[in-house]
Amino acid sequence: MQSLEALTREAAALAGATANTIPAAQISPENEALRLLTICNACRYCEGFCAMFPAMTRRLAFDRADIHYLANLCHNCGACLYACQYAAPHEFNVNVPQTMARVRVNTYTEFAWPKSFGRLYARNGLTLSLALAACLAFFLILCTVANGTVWANPAAQNFYAIFSHNVMVTLFAPIFAFSLFALSVGLHQFWREIKRNDLETFLHDGENSKTASREALQNALTLKYLDGGHGEGCNEADDRSTLLRRRFHHWTFYGFLLCFAATSVATIYHYALGWAAPYEYFTLPKLLGVPGGFAMVIGTSGLFWLRWKRNPQHSDAAQKPMDLGFTALLFLVASTGLALMFSRATSAMPLLLSVHLGAVMAFFATMPYSKFAHGIYRGAALLKHAIERRQTVRAGSGEG
């Protein structure tokens, strides 16, 4: 029987020899992922880690769709890098988290609609996000100056005295509708690529489809695979496992959901019940929105901190502007919203309202091209994983 070293060397040869054969700059992320997956499939030491590895072992060969699927299934926890006996300085130079991060950003730009917007954001995410928010806020400030509301009577405490409800709807509705459409197009293209014909039959099996959907949703909402495969969390720069990334993601995600719920309730109040904003502190929009805003500030601040101190081997340095741009906009939306709430009875309210609305519009406008899309694609990958897992069980038991 061949030794593990012999098997992995044979796999490396089949995948294109070692990483040093061709300069890294000349290897596409997909080709490098193919090389690593072939080596990993011979080793299988990390099979108990995140969902990517058991999904990988169900394949003997990998095409482009497989690589895109597995890259979005990888949660970038870093555990496999520290466990890998073929990581640098070994000649195979295996670095799954970094390689999969590079493939993922390719999927964000490849499936973005329009693609040119995706490429622009991928290269200049932080600058584009902040510049767009600043330009929109400046435009709105100019509007308050032009209509004489920049120094509106603070006693009114009414946002609609600055910008009417119809004006806000006119500003936000087209941007939000475009973002939803662009995200839907991207998700449709991604799912069409990773979906196999054998999934069609399964998806029409009502009970199994519902069970797989529930599992995928639970894994997404709990961020199950940010536990490092051992329940102790992600590996940081000092090789220490911590659940901080998982927790800060939860603060951010559930804070965003609370704020979205607050906005939805306020919309129902306005259109269905005829109750106009602003709402008092002990009404449902405030009871949802205020904790949501604080949660987003805590979560995004923590993600900023972890992003700056993380081992550069865990991620793709070229993605830093995209990561920081998305996190910065979420932080701006939350922090300016809280500042606006506490200053609504002051003369600063019109200016803060303009800044807040500018940040919210910039967030919606960049949503299909930012790391927000990553959550959508990962959800689709988790659904496919849940379906494949059940197909494997059924095949092994002789069903179907």
C-alpha positions as CSV (number, residue, x, y, z in Angstrom):
1,M,0.0,0.0,0.0
2,Q,1.3,3.4,-0.9
3,S,2.2,5.8,1.9
4,L,0.3,9.0,2.4
5,E,3.3,11.0,1.3
6,A,3.4,8.9,-1.9
7,L,-0.3,9.4,-2.6
8,T,-0.1,13.1,-2.1
9,R,2.9,13.5,-4.3
10,E,1.1,11.5,-7.0
11,A,-1.9,13.8,-6.6
12,A,0.3,16.9,-6.7
13,A,1.9,15.6,-10.0
14,L,-1.6,15.0,-11.5
15,A,-2.6,18.5,-10.4
16,G,0.3,20.2,-12.0
17,A,3.3,19.3,-9.7
18,T,4.2,21.7,-6.9
19,A,3.4,25.3,-6.4
20,N,6.9,26.3,-7.3
21,T,6.7,24.9,-10.8
22,I,4.8,28.0,-12.1
23,P,5.1,31.5,-10.7
24,A,2.0,32.1,-8.5
25,A,1.1,35.3,-10.4
26,Q,0.6,33.1,-13.5
27,I,-1.7,30.6,-11.9
28,S,-5.4,31.5,-11.8
29,P,-7.2,31.1,-8.5
30,E,-9.3,28.3,-10.0
31,N,-6.3,26.3,-11.2
32,E,-4.5,26.7,-7.9
33,A,-7.7,25.5,-6.1
34,L,-7.7,22.5,-8.4
35,R,-4.1,21.7,-7.5
36,L,-4.9,22.0,-3.7
37,L,-8.1,20.1,-3.9
38,T,-6.4,17.2,-5.7
39,I,-3.8,17.0,-2.9
40,C,-6.3,17.4,-0.1
41,N,-8.5,14.7,-1.6
42,A,-5.5,12.3,-1.4
43,C,-4.8,13.3,2.2
44,R,-8.2,13.9,3.8
45,Y,-6.8,14.7,7.2
46,C,-9.1,17.8,7.4
47,E,-12.3,15.8,6.6
48,G,-13.8,16.7,10.0
49,F,-13.4,20.4,9.6
50,C,-15.8,22.7,7.8
51,A,-18.4,21.5,5.2
52,M,-16.0,22.0,2.3
53,F,-13.9,18.9,3.1
54,P,-16.7,16.3,3.3
55,A,-18.2,17.9,0.1
56,M,-14.8,17.6,-1.5
57,T,-14.5,13.9,-0.7
58,R,-17.6,13.2,-2.7
59,R,-15.7,14.1,-5.8
60,L,-12.9,12.3,-7.7
61,A,-12.4,15.3,-10.1
62,F,-13.2,19.0,-9.9
63,D,-14.5,21.2,-12.7
64,R,-15.0,25.0,-12.5
65,A,-18.5,24.7,-11.0
66,D,-17.2,22.4,-8.3
67,I,-14.4,24.8,-7.4
68,H,-16.8,27.7,-7.2
69,Y,-19.2,25.7,-5.0
70,L,-16.5,24.5,-2.6
71,A,-15.0,28.0,-2.4
72,N,-18.3,29.4,-1.2
73,L,-18.7,26.5,1.2
74,C,-15.4,27.3,2.8
75,H,-15.9,29.5,5.9
76,N,-12.3,30.7,6.1
77,C,-11.9,29.7,9.7
78,G,-8.2,28.9,9.2
79,A,-8.2,25.6,11.1
80,C,-7.1,23.5,8.1
81,L,-4.1,25.8,7.4
82,Y,-2.7,25.1,10.9
83,A,-3.5,21.4,10.7
84,C,-2.0,20.9,7.2
85,Q,1.3,19.0,7.0
86,Y,1.8,20.2,3.5
87,A,1.5,24.0,4.2
88,A,4.5,26.2,3.7
89,P,7.4,25.7,4.1
90,H,6.6,22.3,2.6
91,E,7.1,22.3,-1.2
92,F,3.4,21.6,-1.9
93,N,2.7,25.0,-0.3
94,V,-1.0,24.2,0.5
95,N,-3.0,27.1,1.7
96,V,-6.7,26.3,1.3
97,P,-8.2,29.4,3.2
98,Q,-6.3,31.9,1.1
99,T,-6.9,30.1,-2.2
100,M,-10.6,29.7,-1.6
101,A,-10.8,33.3,-0.6
102,R,-9.4,34.3,-4.0
103,V,-11.8,32.0,-5.8
104,R,-14.7,33.4,-3.9
105,V,-14.0,37.0,-4.9
106,N,-13.9,35.8,-8.5
107,T,-17.4,34.4,-8.1
108,Y,-18.6,37.8,-6.6
109,T,-17.4,39.6,-9.8
110,E,-18.2,36.9,-12.3
111,F,-21.8,36.5,-11.2
112,A,-22.3,40.2,-10.4
113,W,-24.8,42.1,-12.6
114,P,-23.6,44.2,-14.3
115,K,-20.1,42.6,-14.2
116,S,-18.3,45.9,-14.6
117,F,-19.8,47.1,-11.3
118,G,-18.6,44.0,-9.5
119,R,-15.0,44.4,-10.8
120,L,-14.9,48.1,-9.8
121,Y,-16.1,47.3,-6.3
122,A,-13.7,44.3,-5.9
123,R,-10.7,46.6,-6.6
124,N,-11.8,49.7,-4.7
125,G,-14.4,48.6,-2.2
126,L,-13.5,50.8,0.7
127,T,-12.8,54.0,-1.3
128,L,-15.9,53.5,-3.4
129,S,-18.2,52.9,-0.4
130,L,-17.0,55.9,1.6
131,A,-16.9,58.2,-1.5
132,L,-20.4,57.2,-2.5
133,A,-21.7,57.7,1.0
134,A,-20.0,61.1,1.2
135,C,-21.3,62.3,-2.2
136,L,-24.8,61.3,-1.4
137,A,-24.7,62.9,2.0
138,F,-23.3,66.1,0.5
139,F,-26.0,66.2,-2.1
140,L,-28.7,65.8,0.6
141,I,-27.1,68.5,2.7
142,L,-27.2,70.8,-0.3
143,C,-30.9,70.0,-0.7
144,T,-31.5,71.0,3.0
145,V,-29.6,74.3,2.3
146,A,-31.6,74.9,-0.9
147,N,-35.0,74.4,0.8
148,G,-34.1,76.2,4.0
149,T,-34.4,73.2,6.3
150,V,-30.8,72.9,7.2
151,W,-31.5,74.9,10.4
152,A,-35.0,73.6,10.9
153,N,-36.7,74.2,14.2
154,P,-35.4,71.4,16.4
155,A,-38.6,71.5,18.4
156,A,-40.4,69.9,15.5
157,Q,-38.4,66.7,15.9
158,N,-39.8,65.6,12.6
159,F,-37.6,64.0,9.9
160,Y,-40.4,64.6,7.3
161,A,-40.0,68.3,7.9
162,I,-36.6,68.0,6.4
163,F,-37.3,65.4,3.6
164,S,-40.9,64.5,3.0
165,H,-41.9,60.8,3.0
166,N,-42.6,60.9,-0.7
167,V,-39.1,62.3,-1.3
168,M,-37.5,59.5,0.8
169,V,-39.5,56.8,-1.1
170,T,-38.5,58.4,-4.4
171,L,-34.8,58.3,-3.4
172,F,-34.7,54.8,-1.9
173,A,-37.2,52.7,-3.8
174,P,-35.3,52.6,-7.2
175,I,-32.0,51.9,-5.5
176,F,-33.5,49.1,-3.3
177,A,-35.4,47.6,-6.3
178,F,-32.2,47.6,-8.5
179,S,-30.2,46.0,-5.7
180,L,-32.7,43.2,-5.2
181,F,-32.9,42.6,-9.0
182,A,-29.1,42.5,-9.3
183,L,-28.7,40.1,-6.4
184,S,-31.4,37.9,-7.9
185,V,-29.6,37.8,-11.2
186,G,-26.3,36.9,-9.5
187,L,-27.8,34.2,-7.3
188,H,-29.7,32.7,-10.3
189,Q,-26.4,32.5,-12.3
190,F,-24.5,31.0,-9.4
191,W,-27.1,28.4,-8.6
192,R,-27.5,27.5,-12.3
193,E,-23.7,26.8,-12.4
194,I,-23.3,24.8,-9.2
195,K,-26.6,22.9,-9.6
196,R,-26.4,19.4,-11.1
197,N,-29.1,17.6,-13.0
198,D,-29.3,15.1,-10.2
199,L,-30.4,17.8,-7.9
200,E,-33.6,18.5,-9.9
201,T,-35.2,15.2,-8.8
202,F,-34.3,15.8,-5.2
203,L,-35.6,19.4,-5.2
204,H,-39.0,18.0,-6.4
205,D,-39.0,15.6,-3.5
206,G,-41.0,17.8,-1.1
207,E,-40.0,16.3,2.3
208,N,-36.3,15.9,1.6
209,S,-36.2,19.3,0.0
210,K,-37.8,20.9,3.1
211,T,-35.4,19.0,5.4
212,A,-32.3,20.1,3.4
213,S,-33.6,23.7,3.3
214,R,-34.1,23.7,7.1
215,E,-30.6,22.3,7.7
216,A,-29.0,24.9,5.3
217,L,-30.9,27.8,7.0
218,Q,-29.9,26.6,10.5
219,N,-26.3,26.3,9.5
220,A,-26.3,29.8,7.9
221,L,-28.1,31.4,10.9
222,T,-25.9,29.8,13.5
223,L,-22.7,30.1,11.5
224,K,-22.0,26.5,12.4
225,Y,-18.8,26.2,10.3
226,L,-17.1,29.1,12.0
227,D,-16.4,26.7,14.9
228,G,-13.2,25.5,13.3
229,G,-14.4,22.0,13.0
230,H,-13.6,21.4,16.7
231,G,-16.1,23.8,18.4
232,E,-13.3,26.2,19.6
233,G,-13.6,28.7,16.8
234,C,-11.3,30.3,14.2
235,N,-7.6,30.3,14.4
236,E,-6.1,33.8,14.7
237,A,-2.6,35.1,14.0
238,D,-1.1,33.5,17.1
239,D,-2.7,30.1,16.3
240,R,-5.1,30.6,19.2
241,S,-8.7,29.4,18.6
242,T,-11.4,31.8,19.4
243,L,-15.1,32.2,18.8
244,L,-14.9,36.0,18.5
245,R,-15.3,36.0,14.7
246,R,-18.5,33.9,15.0
247,R,-19.8,36.2,17.7
248,F,-19.0,39.5,16.0
249,H,-20.7,38.1,12.8
250,H,-23.7,37.3,14.9
251,W,-23.9,40.7,16.4
252,T,-23.6,42.3,13.0
253,F,-26.1,39.9,11.2
254,Y,-28.8,39.9,13.9
255,G,-28.4,43.6,14.5
256,F,-29.0,44.2,10.7
257,L,-32.1,41.9,10.9
258,L,-33.5,43.9,13.8
259,C,-32.9,47.2,12.0
260,F,-34.6,45.8,8.9
261,A,-37.5,44.6,11.0
262,A,-37.8,48.1,12.5
263,T,-38.0,49.6,9.1
264,S,-40.5,47.1,7.9
265,V,-42.7,47.7,11.0
266,A,-42.4,51.5,10.5
267,T,-43.6,51.0,6.9
268,I,-46.6,49.1,8.1
269,Y,-47.3,51.8,10.6
270,H,-47.2,54.5,7.9
271,Y,-49.2,52.8,5.2
272,A,-51.5,50.5,7.0
273,L,-52.2,52.4,10.2
274,G,-51.5,55.9,9.2
275,W,-49.0,56.5,12.0
276,A,-46.3,58.8,10.8
277,A,-42.7,59.0,12.1
278,P,-41.0,59.9,14.3
279,Y,-42.0,57.2,16.8
280,E,-41.5,57.3,20.5
281,Y,-38.9,55.2,22.4
282,F,-41.3,52.5,23.5
283,T,-42.9,51.8,20.2
284,L,-42.0,48.7,18.2
285,P,-39.8,50.4,15.6
286,K,-37.6,51.8,18.3
287,L,-37.6,48.7,20.4
288,L,-36.3,46.8,17.4
289,G,-34.1,49.4,15.8
290,V,-32.2,50.7,18.8
291,P,-30.8,47.3,20.0
292,G,-30.2,46.5,16.3
293,G,-28.1,49.6,15.9
294,F,-26.0,49.0,19.0
295,A,-25.5,45.3,17.9
296,M,-24.3,46.4,14.5
297,V,-21.9,48.9,16.0
298,I,-20.5,46.2,18.3
299,G,-20.3,43.6,15.6
300,T,-18.7,45.8,12.9
301,S,-16.2,47.3,15.3
302,G,-15.2,43.7,16.3
303,L,-14.9,42.6,12.7
304,F,-12.7,45.6,11.9
305,W,-10.4,44.7,14.8
306,L,-10.2,41.1,13.8
307,R,-9.6,41.9,10.2
308,W,-6.6,44.1,11.0
309,K,-4.9,41.6,13.3
310,R,-5.6,38.4,11.4
311,N,-2.9,36.3,9.9
312,P,-2.4,37.4,6.3
313,Q,-2.0,33.8,5.3
314,H,-5.7,33.3,6.1
315,S,-7.1,35.6,3.5
316,D,-6.5,37.4,0.2
317,A,-4.9,40.8,0.7
318,A,-6.5,42.0,-2.5
319,Q,-9.9,41.6,-0.9
320,K,-9.2,43.9,2.0
321,P,-10.8,47.0,0.4
322,M,-14.0,44.9,-0.3
323,D,-14.1,43.6,3.2
324,L,-13.5,46.9,4.9
325,G,-15.9,48.8,2.5
326,F,-18.8,46.6,3.4
327,T,-18.0,46.7,7.1
328,A,-17.5,50.5,7.1
329,L,-20.9,51.1,5.5
330,L,-22.7,48.9,8.0
331,F,-20.9,50.8,10.8
332,L,-21.8,54.1,9.3
333,V,-25.5,53.2,8.9
334,A,-25.7,52.0,12.5
335,S,-23.7,54.7,14.2
336,T,-25.3,57.6,12.3
337,G,-28.8,56.1,12.9
338,L,-28.1,56.1,16.6
339,A,-26.6,59.6,16.6
340,L,-29.7,60.8,14.7
341,M,-32.1,59.3,17.2
342,F,-30.3,61.0,20.1
343,S,-30.0,64.3,18.4
344,R,-33.5,64.6,16.9
345,A,-34.3,67.5,19.2
346,T,-31.2,69.5,18.3
347,S,-30.2,71.7,15.5
348,A,-27.8,69.0,14.2
349,M,-30.6,66.8,13.2
350,P,-30.9,67.9,9.5
351,L,-27.2,67.4,8.9
352,L,-27.1,64.0,10.7
353,L,-30.2,62.9,8.8
354,S,-28.5,63.7,5.5
355,V,-25.4,61.8,6.5
356,H,-27.4,58.8,7.7
357,L,-29.5,58.7,4.5
358,G,-26.4,59.0,2.4
359,A,-24.8,56.0,4.2
360,V,-28.0,53.9,3.8
361,M,-28.3,54.7,0.1
362,A,-24.7,53.8,-0.5
363,F,-25.1,50.5,1.3
364,F,-28.1,49.6,-0.8
365,A,-26.4,50.7,-4.0
366,T,-23.3,48.5,-3.3
367,M,-25.1,45.6,-1.8
368,P,-25.0,43.3,-4.9
369,Y,-21.2,43.8,-5.3
370,S,-20.1,43.8,-1.6
371,K,-19.6,41.1,0.9
372,F,-23.4,41.1,1.3
373,A,-23.5,38.9,-1.9
374,H,-21.1,36.5,-0.2
375,G,-23.8,35.6,2.3
376,I,-26.3,34.9,-0.5
377,Y,-23.9,32.6,-2.4
378,R,-22.8,30.9,0.8
379,G,-26.4,30.2,1.6
380,A,-26.9,28.6,-1.8
381,A,-23.7,26.5,-1.3
382,L,-25.0,25.3,2.1
383,L,-28.3,24.2,0.5
384,K,-26.4,22.2,-2.1
385,H,-24.3,20.7,0.6
386,A,-27.3,19.7,2.6
387,I,-28.9,18.1,-0.5
388,E,-25.7,16.2,-1.4
389,R,-25.4,14.9,2.1
390,R,-28.9,13.4,2.0
391,Q,-28.3,12.0,-1.5
392,T,-25.2,10.2,-0.2
393,V,-27.1,8.7,2.7
394,R,-29.9,7.5,0.4
395,A,-27.4,6.0,-2.1
396,G,-25.6,4.2,0.7
397,S,-28.8,2.8,2.1
398,G,-29.9,1.6,-1.4
399,E,-32.8,4.1,-1.6
400,G,-33.6,5.9,-4.8
